Amino acid sequence: MAEEVVIVGGGFAGLTAAQNLKRADVNITLIDRTNHHLFQPLLYQVATGGLSPADIASPIRHILRKQDNVRVIEDTVVDVTPDFVRTMTGEYAFDHLVIATGATHHYFGNDDWEDAAPGLKTLPDATRIRARILEAFERAERTGSSDLTFLVVGGGPTGVEMAGAIAEMARHTLRRDFRTIDPSAARVLLAEAGSRILATYPKALSHKAEQQLARLGVEVRTGWQVTDLSPGSATLRCGDLEETVNPVATVWGAGVRASSLGAALVPLGAALDRMGRVEVLPDLTIPGHPNIHVVGDLAALTQGGKPIPGVAPAAMQMGRYVADRIQNKKSEPFRYRDKGNLATIGRSAGVADLGRIRFSGFPAWAAWLGIHIFFLIGFQNRLLVMIQWAWSYVTRNRSARLIVRYDD
């Protein structure tokens, strides 16, 4: 009799696990609270009008339509027991469980800041940020105000990419679109509490990234921590210095925390780290439950004394490993193969750390572009994004500059 496999989460890890069980004698139930797989690395392009939401997302049912041993359920899992998962509407028994619900924004105890500074993890996040950025320019055109400050909090890859894209939009894409204001005069401020941006990269690449941001007109503040946030106001502190700025739009990229579903595993004997991630065994299971796997950004595991990063390649490798373990009953520990890190900084600029090979500028941007398009789900998505990016590169145009409002 075929075993029952329940996969919670249709991101990189969960979807990869399902696809790699295509020929296994199992029945798969994939549960996700949305109906689509999202290519998160390109969310910042949606948030800044470079791409449309449909360019970086595909319906999960469509992706798995030819895989007869999978059924897809749109629902939210609220609890986990040793034998079944409970959703908002029902229960699903399993022989093997794979939990891959990812991560969300982390405001370090200041959750009330979220409305003033949304993070970037979902399509609604991206369209909300896009609306705020574009509405700021529209409001300035109506009022004639020249006070346009955009604040990006956090100097990791998300913050660096967002700051570069906003600066590029202001100085190039929108430069001739307005009559009363000069969009290129907008101030883009990137605040990082640490000593340098892109702290997980080598120092030389962090320095290169800061230089490239400066060329785009981004003001980089390292060592400055946000101590207070409200709509239209932010307080920054660096030692004894304090400054209040009045951003027209703020984007949060300072930290992430694991999905809240990890807490449901604590009664089963799992432990959580300070970011809420589940501390897994080397085979990605939790103690005492060899049939419950935790993968992707929700899993906390060290290798060679370093934590496995919460990036798409790691999630996909975990998904493949778990599928192989379920199908072939293998017991070897998971081994992460680090393929390097890349970040893009506006048009034709970026940094790449590929182990022994490190470079920046246009080659890094081109490598980033090629790799990300390659991993997009579906040929149609890749083709659309390639065409859109080629057009944007030649014209500096960001054609998806739509303000979409959702009235509840």
PETA-V371223 format. One record per helix or strand of 2 or more residues. SS is the DSSP state (2 for helix, 1 for strand). FROM is the first residue (numbers start at 0). TO is the last residue. If there is no record, write none. Layout:
# PETA-V371223
((SS;FROM;TO) (SS;FROM;TO))
This chain:
# PETA-V371223
((1;2;7) (2;11;18) (1;25;31) (1;35;37) (2;39;46) (2;52;54) (1;56;58) (2;59;62) (1;69;73) (1;76;79) (1;83;86) (1;90;92) (1;95;98) (1;102;104) (2;110;112) (1;116;117) (2;122;142) (1;148;152) (2;156;172) (2;182;184) (1;186;191) (2;202;215) (1;217;221) (1;224;229) (1;232;237) (1;240;244) (1;248;251) (1;255;257) (2;259;267) (1;277;278) (1;284;285) (1;288;293) (2;295;297) (1;298;299) (1;301;302) (1;305;306) (2;311;327) (1;340;343) (1;349;353) (1;356;359) (2;361;374) (2;378;394))
